[in-house]
Amino acid sequence: MSTTERHRLPSGAWVQFKDPHTLRRGDKQKALRAVKDSDGGDIAAGLDLVNGLLQVLIIDWSYEFPIPSVSPDSLDLIPLEDDDALTEAIEPIRAVLFPNKPDPKDAKDPASPTEPSAD
């Protein structure tokens, strides 16, 4: 595993992520397993995905508790001031693992000069 830089967080803590170039299909699957099948809606699924990614991506940090791959509940102990910074820090990696795919609903744009090719 290659060495990556440490990301300084607002609380003064730091976190180190796995090198995104070393990610494999299994890493994506581990992150997806964290997304629970529930009626929590898009917000809950989004939070679960972020937590899953943090479990896969964090390889070291300065907090006094285990990293998320060892203890997923440790994510609940992160200071609130660091929460948004962590989510922003993993966004480029999330975009590589889960690129935005076209939504067929977008094709039904009333301003579009043509009809969608299939339903």
N, C-alpha and C positions, 0 to 999 in steps of 0.2 A: 504494500500500500504506500503510495507516495505521500510526502508531507505536504500539508496545505497550511495556508496562513490562518492565524487566529483572528477572529472577529471580536472586536471590543464592543461590549454592550453598555447601554446607558447606566447600569448600576455599577459599572467598573469591572464586572465579571467578563470572562472571555469564553468563546466556544470555538471549537475546531471541527470542520466538516470533512467527510470523506471526499477525496478528489473526484469530482463529477466524471472525469474521464475513465475512472475505474468502475463505474456503475454497470451493473449487468441486469438482465431480465429478472433475476431472483430478487434484486433490490426493489425493483418496481412492484413485484408481487407481494413482498413483505409490507410495503407501504399501503398497498391496496387492502391487505388483510385487516389493517387497522380500521378501515371504513366499515362501520357496522351497518347491517341491513336493518334499518329502523325507520320509523315514521318521523324522524327528527327533521326532515326536510333538507334543503340545500345547505343551510348554515351548519347543521350538525355534521353532514357529510363533509363539508369543507374543513371543519375543525378536526374531524377524524383523519382526513387526508394529511393535513399539516402535522398532526401528532405522529402519524405513520411515517412521514418523511423525516421528521426529527429523530425518530427511533432508528431509522436506517442511516441517516447522514451524520449524526453527531458521533465523533470518535473520541473526543476529549473535551473537558470544560473545567472551569475553575471553581464551580460550585462544590459544596461539601457533601454532596449526595451522589449516588451512582448515575452514570449516563443512562439515557432512556432505553438503550438496547438491553441493558442489564435489568433496569427497573422502570418500566413505562410510567408508573405513577410518579416518578421523580419530576415529570413535566409539570405536575400540579404545584411543585414547590418553587418553581422559577419566579423571581420577583416580577410583579405585574409590569413594572417599567421596562423589562426586557422582552416582554411577550411580542409586541409589534416588531421590534428590531429583529428578533429571530425569524419571524414570518417573512419579513422583507429580505433577510439575508439568504433564505432558501429559495426565493422566487425564481431566480435564473435557473436553478437546478430543476425545480418543479416544471418549468416551461419546457425543459429538454425531455424529462420523463413523461410528461403529460401535455403534449402540445394541444392547443385549442383546435378542435376538429370542427368543420362546417356543420351547422345545425340546419337540417332540412326545413325547419320552420322559417328560417331566414329567407328561403327561396320564394315564399309566398308574399313577397313585397308588392303591395298594390302599385307602386311606382315602376315596377319592373315591366319592360316592354314585351316579355315573353312569359309563357306559362312554364311551371316546373315540368321536367321531362317525365317524372314518375311520382306517384304518391306513396 
